[in-house]
């Protein structure tokens, strides 16, 4: 099993969720976050924060856990839907998941997905 975290432009989040649902992925965590760093900021759209005296961009973080054999098609769909060709399109991380346990049923690993 793998965990996929994608940091993408907020305006792309709805389309990405729709695309994931078309792939049969419905268990997605979506959180609006603020990203900082030159690789995230589109200078035409960035803002200055009073709390953090740096530039930030509004981005969305999507998280999902999937079977290892589904990773490539999920990544290709994520990248295709999130792509604008401009700086700040985002980044995707894939990490291994050692164990999954569904609290309500006690299902473990693949059965919990």
HELIX and SHEET records of a PDB file:
HELIX    1   1 UNK A   10  UNK A   12  5                                   3    
HELIX    2   2 UNK A   13  UNK A   22  1                                  10    
HELIX    3   3 UNK A   68  UNK A   70  5                                   3    
HELIX    4   4 UNK A   71  UNK A   82  1                                  12    
HELIX    5   5 UNK A  109  UNK A  112  5                                   4    
SHEET    1   A 4 UNK A  29  UNK A  35  0                                        
SHEET    2   A 4 UNK A  55  UNK A  66 -1                                        
SHEET    3   A 4 UNK A   2  UNK A   9 -1                                        
SHEET    4   A 4 UNK A  90  UNK A  96 -1                                        
SHEET    1   B 3 UNK A  29  UNK A  35  0                                        
SHEET    2   B 3 UNK A  55  UNK A  66 -1                                        
SHEET    3   B 3 UNK A  47  UNK A  48 -1                                        
END                                                                             
